[in-house]
Every structure is written in C-alpha cells, then in structure tokens.
Amino acid sequence: MFDKAAFFAEVRKGILGPSLDPGEVQGCEAILDAMAGTPLSWCAYALSTAFHETAHTMQPISEFGGPKYLARMYDITGSRPRLAHDMGNTTPGDGVKYAGKGFVQLTWKSNYAKASARTGVDLVAHPEKAMQLGLAAQIMRGGMEEGWFTGKALRHYLPDARGTLAQYTAARRIINGTDRAGLVAGYALQFEAALVKGGWA
C-alpha cells in the first residue's frame, strides 16, 4: 500500500515545500491515482511534467492565448490549415474548441477522440471536461503511455524502476521535444525520491 503521507512529507521538504496548498495536494493525488500500477519512473515523470506544464500549481490549465491566437495556431482557417485538417480540426471554430487543456495541454480534435476512447467520456462533444482533475490525470497517463502528443511514449525512454537524469532528460520528447528537458528531469528525480519514501511499487 502506497503511503501518501510519507510521499507528501518528502515533497514538502523540497519541490512543493515548505507548505502544500489544497490544489497541490489534490493534483498530486489525482496523478498518483491515475498512475497506479505504472513503474516508478513513469509516475515520477508524470508528476514532474504536470508540475512544469501547470506552472507548479498541479492543476489543469487552459492554453495561454486568446481566440485569435488559438484560431491562427489550430483552426482550418488559420496559418496551418493542412496540419489542422490532418489532426481532425476540419470545421471552422475547432481551433478554439480543441485548443490545449489539462495537465499536458491536450490539443487537436483527433487527440480529444483518443482521450474519449481511453476514458469513456465524450470529450469531442464536451472538450471542457478535459479540465476536470481526475480526467486530466487519466488523459495525461493515456497520452504519455500511448504517444498521442509527439509519437513518443514512456516505454521508449524510461525503465521499470528508478530513472537516471539522462533518461528523464530524453523523456521530454514525449511531451515537447527537448524544451526545458533538463529542468523537468531534475523535477522527476525529486518526485522519484518522494515516491520511494512512500513505497511506490
């Protein structure tokens, strides 16, 4: 049985310390629950990714930028119509509707469809539900396990047990190329240490 109290005591000493607000606790718990049964390094990397992508809040967020920016980036009428079409955004307005939401910015209608199949929740009809805490955590696990975001998945980089700094650095390709890869890897090592204290198996 995983000891959440021991985990939180360890993160309070370091990466999320010296005090934890309710949102940080709830976010971590949602991710821990969603990642149950996964290897130590996978859970550590999910926590570190959420920590980085949510500006350390551990709460789902919507992509920054107003409707004009989102339409330009993701809509069939925007600056990348071929990519928008290939990713399922075929109707004007899809760029705003299926812009980034959650712990890891689920983007594009095709990925919302994958998340719907994974979670059993119709996120194509109701994309706003990707902001719900438990669903956001399930979506992050699904995307990182199955390679929705970049074609790269957890299994391509991380072992079943502890990860190394180099492995965690390479794993950034699952989410966002090599952007801030070393920084996120450092977070992963801290979360890994806390998971070990809690007895993650």
C-alpha positions as CSV (number, residue, x, y, z in Angstrom):
1,M,0.0,0.0,0.0
2,F,1.4,3.3,-1.0
3,D,2.0,5.7,1.9
4,K,0.8,9.1,0.6
5,A,1.6,10.8,4.0
6,A,5.3,9.8,3.5
7,F,5.2,11.0,-0.1
8,F,3.8,14.4,0.9
9,A,6.2,14.7,3.8
10,E,9.1,14.3,1.3
11,V,7.8,16.8,-1.3
12,R,7.1,19.3,1.5
13,K,10.8,19.2,2.3
14,G,11.7,20.1,-1.3
15,I,9.9,20.6,-4.6
16,L,6.5,21.5,-3.2
17,G,7.6,22.9,0.1
18,P,7.7,24.2,2.7
19,S,3.9,24.1,2.8
20,L,1.3,22.5,0.5
21,D,-1.9,24.2,-0.6
22,P,-5.0,22.1,-1.2
23,G,-4.7,22.4,-5.0
24,E,-1.2,20.9,-4.9
25,V,-2.4,18.1,-2.8
26,Q,-5.4,17.3,-4.9
27,G,-3.4,17.5,-8.1
28,C,-0.8,15.1,-6.8
29,E,-3.4,12.7,-5.5
30,A,-5.2,12.7,-8.9
31,I,-2.0,11.9,-10.7
32,L,-1.0,9.2,-8.2
33,D,-4.4,7.6,-8.6
34,A,-4.2,7.8,-12.4
35,M,-0.7,6.4,-12.5
36,A,-1.4,3.4,-10.1
37,G,0.2,0.3,-11.4
38,T,2.8,2.0,-13.5
39,P,6.6,1.8,-13.0
40,L,8.3,4.2,-10.5
41,S,10.0,6.2,-13.2
42,W,6.8,6.7,-15.2
43,C,4.9,8.1,-12.2
44,A,7.8,10.4,-11.3
45,Y,7.9,11.7,-14.8
46,A,4.1,12.3,-14.9
47,L,4.3,14.3,-11.7
48,S,7.3,16.3,-12.9
49,T,5.6,17.0,-16.3
50,A,2.4,18.2,-14.6
51,F,4.5,20.3,-12.2
52,H,6.3,22.0,-15.1
53,E,3.4,22.3,-17.5
54,T,1.0,23.8,-14.9
55,A,3.4,26.5,-13.6
56,H,3.9,24.4,-10.4
57,T,0.2,24.6,-9.5
58,M,-0.6,20.8,-10.1
59,Q,-3.9,21.9,-11.5
60,P,-5.2,21.5,-15.1
61,I,-4.8,24.7,-17.1
62,S,-6.1,26.1,-20.5
63,E,-3.6,27.0,-23.2
64,F,-2.5,30.7,-23.0
65,G,-3.6,33.0,-25.8
66,G,-7.0,34.4,-26.9
67,P,-9.4,33.1,-29.6
68,K,-7.4,34.9,-32.4
69,Y,-4.2,33.2,-31.4
70,L,-5.8,29.8,-31.0
71,A,-7.6,30.0,-34.3
72,R,-4.4,31.0,-36.0
73,M,-2.5,28.1,-34.5
74,Y,-5.1,25.3,-34.7
75,D,-8.0,26.2,-37.0
76,I,-8.6,25.1,-40.5
77,T,-8.9,28.8,-41.3
78,G,-5.6,29.6,-39.5
79,S,-2.0,29.6,-40.6
80,R,-1.6,25.8,-40.6
81,P,-4.6,24.5,-42.4
82,R,-3.0,21.2,-43.6
83,L,-1.9,20.3,-40.1
84,A,-5.3,21.3,-38.7
85,H,-7.0,19.1,-41.2
86,D,-4.7,16.2,-40.5
87,M,-5.3,16.5,-36.8
88,G,-9.1,16.5,-37.1
89,N,-9.8,20.2,-36.9
90,T,-11.8,20.3,-40.1
91,T,-14.6,22.8,-39.1
92,P,-14.0,26.5,-38.5
93,G,-14.1,27.0,-34.8
94,D,-12.4,23.7,-34.0
95,G,-9.1,25.5,-33.3
96,V,-10.5,27.3,-30.3
97,K,-12.7,24.4,-29.3
98,Y,-9.9,21.8,-29.2
99,A,-7.1,24.0,-28.0
100,G,-4.8,22.8,-25.2
101,K,-6.5,21.8,-21.9
102,G,-5.4,19.8,-18.9
103,F,-2.1,18.8,-17.3
104,V,-0.3,18.4,-20.6
105,Q,-2.4,20.6,-23.0
106,L,-4.5,18.0,-24.8
107,T,-4.8,19.6,-28.3
108,W,-6.5,18.8,-31.6
109,K,-9.8,17.0,-32.2
110,S,-8.1,13.7,-33.1
111,N,-6.4,13.7,-29.6
112,Y,-9.7,14.5,-27.9
113,A,-11.2,11.5,-29.7
114,K,-8.3,9.3,-28.4
115,A,-8.9,10.6,-24.9
116,S,-12.6,9.9,-25.2
117,A,-11.9,6.3,-26.2
118,R,-9.4,5.9,-23.3
119,T,-11.6,7.5,-20.6
120,G,-15.1,6.6,-21.8
121,V,-16.1,10.3,-21.6
122,D,-17.2,12.1,-24.8
123,L,-14.5,14.8,-24.8
124,V,-15.2,15.6,-28.5
125,A,-18.7,16.8,-27.6
126,H,-17.5,18.2,-24.3
127,P,-13.9,19.3,-24.5
128,E,-14.2,21.4,-21.4
129,K,-14.3,18.2,-19.4
130,A,-10.6,17.7,-20.1
131,M,-10.1,20.4,-17.3
132,Q,-11.7,18.1,-14.7
133,L,-8.9,17.0,-12.3
134,G,-9.4,13.2,-12.4
135,L,-10.0,13.2,-16.2
136,A,-6.9,15.4,-16.8
137,A,-4.8,12.9,-14.9
138,Q,-6.2,10.0,-16.9
139,I,-5.6,11.8,-20.2
140,M,-2.0,12.6,-19.2
141,R,-1.4,8.9,-18.5
142,G,-3.1,7.8,-21.7
143,G,-1.2,10.3,-23.8
144,M,2.2,9.5,-22.3
145,E,1.7,5.8,-22.4
146,E,0.4,5.7,-26.0
147,G,2.3,8.5,-27.6
148,W,-0.5,10.8,-28.5
149,F,1.4,14.1,-28.1
150,T,4.6,13.5,-30.2
151,G,4.5,9.9,-31.2
152,K,7.0,9.1,-28.3
153,A,5.8,7.2,-25.2
154,L,7.1,6.4,-21.7
155,R,8.2,2.9,-22.7
156,H,10.6,4.4,-25.2
157,Y,12.7,6.2,-22.6
158,L,12.1,5.1,-19.0
159,P,12.8,1.8,-17.1
160,D,10.5,0.0,-14.7
161,A,12.5,1.2,-11.6
162,R,14.4,4.3,-10.9
163,G,15.3,6.6,-13.8
164,T,18.5,8.5,-14.4
165,L,19.0,12.1,-15.1
166,A,19.8,11.2,-18.7
167,Q,16.7,9.0,-19.1
168,Y,14.4,11.7,-17.7
169,T,16.0,14.3,-19.9
170,A,15.4,12.2,-23.0
171,A,11.8,11.5,-21.9
172,R,10.9,15.2,-22.5
173,R,10.4,14.1,-26.2
174,I,7.2,12.5,-25.1
175,I,5.7,16.0,-24.5
176,N,7.6,18.8,-26.1
177,G,10.8,17.9,-27.9
178,T,13.7,19.0,-25.8
179,D,12.3,22.2,-24.4
180,R,13.4,22.6,-20.7
181,A,14.3,18.9,-20.7
182,G,17.0,19.1,-18.1
183,L,14.8,21.2,-15.8
184,V,11.9,18.7,-16.0
185,A,14.4,15.8,-15.4
186,G,15.5,17.4,-12.2
187,Y,11.9,17.7,-11.0
188,A,11.5,14.0,-11.9
189,L,14.4,12.9,-9.6
190,Q,12.8,14.8,-6.7
191,F,9.4,13.3,-7.3
192,E,11.0,9.9,-7.7
193,A,12.7,10.2,-4.2
194,A,9.3,11.1,-2.7
195,L,7.7,8.1,-4.4
196,V,10.4,5.8,-3.0
197,K,9.7,7.2,0.5
198,G,6.1,6.3,0.0
199,G,6.9,2.8,-1.1
200,W,5.7,3.1,-4.7
201,A,5.8,-0.4,-6.3
